[in-house]
């Protein structure tokens, strides 16, 4: 197995040039590569390459275009992260309300196994998730100001405080083990069914982690696909073999999820922020048509129309 060897900034530039990338300002390019990391920036090269086999850039592609795409993905990632956090807080608030109202405010009460799905095939999952939550109480209970306050003054941590130290992934798992009637109470808040909300929470958790770790976002595809929605139909998204081409396991699927889980004002702001960054990118990238970039993101050409669908 061949091993990678260290490359100087000048050598990194020569590698890019050898693939046909135009370097207009070598010193500025070296400064950017030093600050941002060659590996991270080159992760966007596939958008500009003629074929995957020869790994050559389209004729006329500049480093400025490659870097503009890197910055675009960072901006979109930060925008998505901001609105995922809004949904995360909202979900945590609702799940803590449901459990606290129905099962009590002390963890020994609301974390009792009898309060969760009693199907035999769920028993192991219920056990695992509750253990994860109890571990968070042990590990983080005395490190977080709010949880420490309740432990010191009351001797327990209510659910609405515990969610502060729970990851979105654990909260997603927690929803999946709720009794069906408790799942339904939450799902109806979003006009969704139980299974669809479970899928949405799992994908939101996936995207949250991706955004938090600054992974490439714009062309990310998830393993799970969201169910068909009326938005797919009303946007008249193209289909192949009875499957929608966009908005199923791509970034536009995340947009569709947010359409249903944010308030109308929040969603409108999200779409305006995304649109602003797309317009900026369109002004900086010439060698690749905008619709090709949008399609890589999973965005149909009429992606903005979802704003006005009630």
C-alpha positions as CSV (number, residue, x, y, z in Angstrom):
1,X,0.0,0.0,0.0
2,X,1.4,3.4,-1.0
3,X,1.7,6.0,1.7
4,X,1.1,9.7,1.3
5,X,4.1,12.0,1.7
6,X,4.2,15.6,2.9
7,X,3.9,18.2,0.2
8,X,5.1,21.8,0.5
9,X,2.8,24.7,-0.5
10,X,4.7,25.1,-3.8
11,X,4.3,21.4,-4.5
12,X,0.6,21.6,-3.7
13,X,0.2,24.4,-6.2
14,X,2.1,22.4,-8.8
15,X,-0.2,19.4,-8.3
16,X,-3.2,21.6,-8.9
17,X,-1.6,23.1,-12.0
18,X,-0.8,19.6,-13.3
19,X,-4.5,18.9,-13.2
20,X,-5.3,22.0,-15.3
21,X,-6.2,24.4,-12.6
22,X,-5.3,28.0,-13.3
23,X,-3.4,29.7,-10.5
24,X,-3.6,33.5,-11.1
25,X,-1.9,34.5,-7.8
26,X,0.5,31.9,-6.4
27,X,1.3,33.8,-3.2
28,X,-2.4,34.4,-2.4
29,X,-3.1,30.8,-3.2
30,X,-0.3,29.6,-0.9
31,X,-1.7,31.8,1.9
32,X,-5.2,30.3,1.5
33,X,-3.8,26.7,1.3
34,X,-1.8,27.3,4.5
35,X,-4.8,28.7,6.3
36,X,-7.5,26.4,5.1
37,X,-5.8,23.1,4.3
38,X,-5.2,21.7,0.8
39,X,-7.1,18.5,1.5
40,X,-10.3,20.4,2.5
41,X,-10.2,22.7,-0.5
42,X,-9.4,20.0,-3.0
43,X,-12.4,18.1,-1.7
44,X,-14.5,20.3,-4.0
45,X,-12.4,19.6,-7.1
46,X,-14.9,16.9,-8.4
47,X,-17.4,19.6,-9.3
48,X,-14.9,21.0,-11.8
49,X,-13.4,17.9,-13.3
50,X,-14.1,16.7,-16.8
51,X,-14.3,13.0,-15.8
52,X,-13.5,11.2,-12.6
53,X,-11.0,8.9,-14.5
54,X,-8.6,11.5,-15.9
55,X,-9.0,13.9,-12.9
56,X,-8.4,17.0,-15.0
57,X,-10.2,20.3,-14.4
58,X,-12.5,21.8,-17.0
59,X,-10.6,24.1,-19.3
60,X,-10.4,27.6,-17.8
61,X,-11.1,26.6,-14.2
62,X,-9.4,28.9,-11.7
63,X,-8.3,28.4,-8.1
64,X,-10.6,31.3,-7.2
65,X,-13.6,29.3,-8.5
66,X,-12.5,26.3,-6.5
67,X,-12.1,28.4,-3.3
68,X,-15.4,30.2,-3.9
69,X,-17.1,26.8,-3.8
70,X,-15.3,25.9,-0.6
71,X,-16.5,29.2,1.0
72,X,-20.0,28.7,-0.4
73,X,-20.2,25.3,1.3
74,X,-19.0,26.8,4.6
75,X,-21.6,29.5,4.5
76,X,-24.4,27.1,3.6
77,X,-23.2,24.7,6.4
78,X,-23.3,27.5,8.9
79,X,-26.8,28.5,7.8
80,X,-28.1,25.0,8.0
81,X,-26.4,24.5,11.4
82,X,-28.1,27.6,12.8
83,X,-31.6,26.4,11.8
84,X,-31.0,22.8,12.9
85,X,-30.1,24.1,16.3
86,X,-33.5,26.0,16.4
87,X,-35.3,22.7,15.5
88,X,-33.2,20.8,18.1
89,X,-34.2,23.2,20.9
90,X,-37.8,23.0,19.8
91,X,-37.8,19.2,19.8
92,X,-36.1,19.1,23.2
93,X,-38.6,21.5,24.6
94,X,-41.6,19.4,23.3
95,X,-40.2,16.0,24.3
96,X,-39.4,17.2,27.8
97,X,-42.9,18.7,28.2
98,X,-44.6,15.5,27.1
99,X,-42.6,13.3,29.4
100,X,-42.7,15.6,32.4
101,X,-46.4,16.3,32.2
102,X,-47.3,12.6,31.9
103,X,-44.6,10.8,34.0
104,X,-43.3,13.3,36.5
105,X,-40.3,15.7,36.9
106,X,-37.8,13.4,38.7
107,X,-35.5,11.3,36.5
108,X,-36.4,8.1,38.5
109,X,-40.0,8.7,37.4
110,X,-39.7,9.9,33.8
111,X,-36.9,7.5,32.9
112,X,-38.8,4.4,34.3
113,X,-38.8,1.7,31.5
114,X,-42.6,1.2,31.9
115,X,-43.1,4.7,30.4
116,X,-41.6,3.7,27.0
117,X,-42.5,1.4,24.2
118,X,-43.4,-2.0,25.6
119,X,-43.0,-4.1,22.4
120,X,-40.6,-7.0,22.9
121,X,-38.5,-6.1,19.9
122,X,-37.9,-2.6,21.4
123,X,-36.9,-3.8,24.9
124,X,-33.1,-3.8,24.1
125,X,-33.3,-0.4,22.5
126,X,-35.2,1.1,25.4
127,X,-32.6,-0.3,27.8
128,X,-29.7,1.1,25.8
129,X,-31.2,4.6,25.3
130,X,-32.2,5.0,29.0
131,X,-28.7,3.9,30.0
132,X,-27.2,6.5,27.7
133,X,-29.4,9.2,29.4
134,X,-28.5,8.0,32.9
135,X,-24.8,8.1,31.9
136,X,-25.2,11.7,30.8
137,X,-26.6,12.5,34.2
138,X,-23.6,10.9,35.9
139,X,-21.0,12.4,33.6
140,X,-22.4,15.9,32.9
141,X,-24.8,16.4,35.8
142,X,-22.1,18.1,37.9
143,X,-20.4,19.9,35.1
144,X,-23.3,21.9,33.6
145,X,-24.5,25.0,35.6
146,X,-28.2,24.2,35.3
147,X,-28.0,20.5,36.1
148,X,-25.6,21.2,39.0
149,X,-28.1,23.8,40.4
150,X,-30.9,21.3,40.4
151,X,-28.8,18.5,41.8
152,X,-27.5,20.7,44.6
153,X,-30.8,22.4,45.5
154,X,-33.4,19.7,44.8
155,X,-31.5,16.4,44.4
156,X,-32.8,15.6,41.0
157,X,-32.7,16.9,37.4
158,X,-36.0,17.6,35.6
159,X,-36.3,16.6,32.0
160,X,-36.5,20.1,30.7
161,X,-33.0,20.7,32.3
162,X,-31.6,17.3,31.3
163,X,-32.1,17.9,27.6
164,X,-29.5,20.6,27.8
165,X,-26.8,17.9,28.2
166,X,-28.3,15.4,25.8
167,X,-27.0,15.3,22.2
168,X,-29.5,15.6,19.4
169,X,-28.7,12.0,18.5
170,X,-29.8,10.7,21.9
171,X,-33.0,12.8,21.7
172,X,-33.7,11.3,18.3
173,X,-33.2,7.8,19.8
174,X,-35.4,8.8,22.8
175,X,-38.2,9.7,20.4
176,X,-37.9,6.3,18.7
177,X,-38.6,4.5,22.0
178,X,-41.6,6.6,23.2
179,X,-44.9,5.0,23.4
180,X,-46.8,5.5,20.1
181,X,-49.3,7.8,21.7
182,X,-46.5,10.0,23.1
183,X,-44.8,10.0,19.6
184,X,-48.1,11.0,18.1
185,X,-48.5,14.0,20.4
186,X,-45.2,15.3,19.2
187,X,-45.6,14.4,15.6
188,X,-49.0,16.1,15.4
189,X,-47.3,19.4,16.4
190,X,-45.6,19.3,13.0
191,X,-48.5,17.7,11.1
192,X,-46.5,14.6,10.6
193,X,-47.0,10.9,11.4
194,X,-44.8,9.1,14.0
195,X,-42.6,7.3,11.5
196,X,-41.9,10.3,9.4
197,X,-40.9,12.4,12.4
198,X,-38.6,9.6,13.5
199,X,-36.9,9.7,10.1
200,X,-36.6,13.4,10.2
201,X,-35.0,13.5,13.6
202,X,-32.5,10.9,12.6
203,X,-31.5,12.8,9.4
204,X,-31.4,16.1,11.3
205,X,-29.0,14.5,13.8
206,X,-26.9,13.3,10.9
207,X,-26.7,16.7,9.3
208,X,-26.1,18.4,12.7
209,X,-23.0,16.3,13.2
210,X,-21.8,16.8,9.6
211,X,-22.1,20.6,10.0
212,X,-20.5,20.6,13.4
213,X,-17.4,18.8,12.1
214,X,-17.2,20.9,8.9
215,X,-17.6,18.0,6.5
216,X,-18.5,18.7,2.9
217,X,-22.3,19.5,2.9
218,X,-23.5,20.6,-0.5
219,X,-23.4,17.1,-2.2
220,X,-23.9,15.0,0.9
221,X,-26.3,12.0,0.5
222,X,-27.8,10.3,3.5
223,X,-28.4,6.5,3.7
224,X,-32.0,7.0,4.8
225,X,-34.5,8.7,2.4
226,X,-37.4,10.9,3.5
227,X,-40.9,9.8,2.5
228,X,-42.5,11.4,-0.6
229,X,-44.3,14.7,0.4
230,X,-46.8,17.0,-1.2
231,X,-43.9,19.4,-1.8
232,X,-42.2,16.9,-4.2
233,X,-45.5,16.7,-6.1
234,X,-46.3,20.5,-6.1
235,X,-42.8,21.3,-7.2
236,X,-43.2,18.8,-10.0
237,X,-39.8,17.3,-9.3
238,X,-38.6,14.9,-12.0
239,X,-38.9,11.2,-11.4
240,X,-36.9,8.2,-12.5
241,X,-38.4,4.7,-12.0
242,X,-41.2,6.2,-9.8
243,X,-38.6,7.8,-7.5
244,X,-38.1,11.6,-7.2
245,X,-34.7,12.7,-8.4
246,X,-34.3,15.5,-5.8
247,X,-35.3,16.1,-2.2
248,X,-35.1,12.5,-0.9
249,X,-31.7,12.0,0.7
250,X,-29.9,15.2,-0.3
251,X,-29.6,18.8,0.9
252,X,-33.0,19.6,-0.5
253,X,-34.5,16.9,1.6
254,X,-33.2,18.8,4.6
255,X,-34.9,21.9,3.2
256,X,-38.2,20.0,2.9
257,X,-37.8,18.8,6.5
258,X,-37.2,22.4,7.7
259,X,-40.2,23.6,5.7
260,X,-42.3,21.4,8.0
261,X,-40.5,21.9,11.3
262,X,-39.6,25.6,11.3
263,X,-42.1,28.5,11.7
264,X,-43.0,30.1,8.3
265,X,-41.0,33.2,9.2
266,X,-37.9,31.1,10.2
267,X,-38.2,29.1,7.0
268,X,-38.5,32.2,4.9
269,X,-35.3,33.6,6.5
270,X,-33.5,30.3,5.9
271,X,-34.4,30.3,2.2
272,X,-33.4,34.0,1.7
273,X,-30.0,33.3,3.3
274,X,-29.5,30.2,1.1
275,X,-30.5,32.2,-2.0
276,X,-28.1,35.0,-1.1
277,X,-25.2,32.6,-1.0
278,X,-26.2,30.9,-4.2
279,X,-26.4,34.2,-6.0
280,X,-22.9,35.1,-4.8
281,X,-21.5,31.8,-6.0
282,X,-23.2,32.2,-9.3
283,X,-21.3,35.5,-9.7
284,X,-17.9,33.8,-8.9
285,X,-18.1,30.5,-10.8
286,X,-18.3,30.6,-14.6
287,X,-16.9,27.3,-15.8
288,X,-19.7,25.2,-14.2
289,X,-23.4,26.2,-14.9
290,X,-25.4,27.1,-11.8
291,X,-28.0,24.5,-12.4
292,X,-25.3,21.8,-12.4
293,X,-24.2,23.0,-8.9
294,X,-27.9,23.1,-7.8
295,X,-28.5,19.6,-9.0
296,X,-25.4,18.4,-7.1
297,X,-27.0,19.8,-4.0
298,X,-30.3,18.0,-4.9
299,X,-32.0,21.3,-5.6
300,X,-34.5,21.4,-8.5
301,X,-34.3,24.4,-10.8
302,X,-37.5,25.8,-9.1
303,X,-36.1,25.2,-5.6
304,X,-37.2,28.7,-4.4
305,X,-40.9,28.0,-5.1
306,X,-41.3,25.9,-1.9
307,X,-41.3,29.2,0.0
308,X,-44.8,30.1,-1.2
309,X,-46.3,26.6,-0.8
310,X,-48.7,26.6,2.1
